Amino acid sequence: MRTPFRFSRVALSVLLLTVLADRVRAQDAIALVEPFKPGHTTKVEVQVKLTGKLALPSTDKGKAPQLVPVLGTSKLTYEERLLKPDDAELLKTVRAYRDVAFERTVGEAKQDAGLRPSVRRMVIIKAGERKAPFSPDGPLTWGEIDVVRTDVFNPALVPGLLPPNAVKPGQSWKATAASVSELTDMEKIEEGAITVEFVGIAKLNDRRLARLKISGTVRGVNEDGPNRQKLEGTAYFDLGNNVLTYLSVKGTHELLDGKGQTAGVIEGQFTMTRTPVPQMPADLSDASLRDLELRPNAENTLLLYDNADLGVRFLYPRGWRVGAVQGKQLTLDHARGAGVLITLESPAKVPVPDDYLKEVTGFLAKEKAQITASEKPVQIRSEPVQLDRFSLDATFGTEKVRLEYAVLKQTDGGLTVAARLPAADADIRSEVTRIVRSLSVTKKIVEEKK
């Protein structure tokens, strides 16, 4: 289950302030504006704690949902530089992550996640409600993407929390829909609003800080379904550096069932500190980024699947999703109707490609499928890793499909691939080729005892 709301994202230690009221004349209005222009760079530290209960549907008909405890903490530290967007409708940054910790427990199931050192530099692109990270240094795992995509995106969050015009102490305004979406992770807000109030001026050492109060309740929908969230928090805007330097929000997140009744409650504390970076970090500098591909393409957006327990590793495009993993088999599915089955085999059980072709054609005959075209096995990789492929065009009733097969053999074992694809979809066929060519067995596959 994905972290249910934005408070599952982060938090550092609470900012301790010795506050001295400034003498601000009632007629003085102050502009609170952070200049989000290309090159704007900040250090961000975020920490989150959450606790609560979640209702999981019972597998037995007639039984009430089971309430299970939910606990979670996360911590992220990174430096973020705003990039020039590729399109006027986009927001784009590059981050260098320095510290990542993510833990979550739902019932008795424990989850943790992190980022491999090789891909801790990432480009984040946001278009509307969609946010997509990729690393110019290598493919990401789905878990690594999940860590990043559930974090707030400050170029969308911060401007929407700040007032559109200069304000005086005591004045308030509504946070923008984009900002509320970042705080709550809601894809659609059905009712309610978040209000921001300019409370006054505080002093910390020699820094003048505008204190903001954040409060409100919103109801809407995210990927966890209908929910209602109540938020209360405080923010400080550094008037000298023109940066939102601190944000702390406490939230209550109610998950709602189909009747609008509460099906679970989770409380969380989100804290973020942001500071200007006086000197550009080496890995975010112009010289470091100059030779990197910072636009998303078919190669740098590939995902990495690496299952050490199963013993298989491969790359796959983002349109695919890894499905069920059962025994020594796993599936991949595509929204356009394609599916792939990968089966791990011990060295002695890896079939000869010609024998595999005979097995497949025999199965199709039993299914009364009509084979309209076929390609014999062709070796596309040789020792030490042998990879052979063949394909068939077939008709099941009125449905025309393309059937792609592969056999991979290594010293420690091998695997077979069986893919069923829409007959006329050349792009899907190309993606399957990319997946097959990247396959490798990562441990010795032992034959199961009967």
Sequence and secondary structure as in RCSB ss.txt:
>XXXX:A:sequence
MRTPFRFSRVALSVLLLTVLADRVRAQDAIALVEPFKPGHTTKVEVQVKLTGKLALPSTDKGKAPQLVPVLGTSK
LTYEERLLKPDDAELLKTVRAYRDVAFERTVGEAKQDAGLRPSVRRMVIIKAGERKAPFSPDGPLTWGEIDVVRT
DVFNPALVPGLLPPNAVKPGQSWKATAASVSELTDMEKIEEGAITVEFVGIAKLNDRRLARLKISGTVRGVNEDG
PNRQKLEGTAYFDLGNNVLTYLSVKGTHELLDGKGQTAGVIEGQFTMTRTPVPQMPADLSDASLRDLELRPNAEN
TLLLYDNADLGVRFLYPRGWRVGAVQGKQLTLDHARGAGVLITLESPAKVPVPDDYLKEVTGFLAKEKAQITASE
KPVQIRSEPVQLDRFSLDATFGTEKVRLEYAVLKQTDGGLTVAARLPAADADIRSEVTRIVRSLSVTKKIVEEKK
>XXXX:A:secstr
   SSGGGSB  S            TT  B       TT EEEEEEEEEEEEEEEE  SSTT   EEEEEEEEEE
EEEEEEE   SSTTEEEEEEEEEEEEEEEEETTEEEEE   GGG EEEEEEETTEEEEE TTS B HHHHHHHHT
S  HHHHHHHHS SS B TT EEE  HHHHHHHH  SEEEEEEEEEEEEEEEEETTEEEEEEEEEEEEEEEETTE
EEEEEEEEEEEEETTTTEEEEEEEEEEEEEE TTS EEEEEEEEEEEEEEE SS  GGGSHHHHTTS  S  TTT
T EEEEETTTTEEEEE TTEEEEEEETTEEEEEETTS EEEEEEE GGG   HHHHHHHHHHHHHHTT EEEEEE
EEEEEE TTSEEEEEEEEEEETTEEEEEEEEEEEETTEEEEEEEEEETT HHHHHHHHHHHHH EE S       
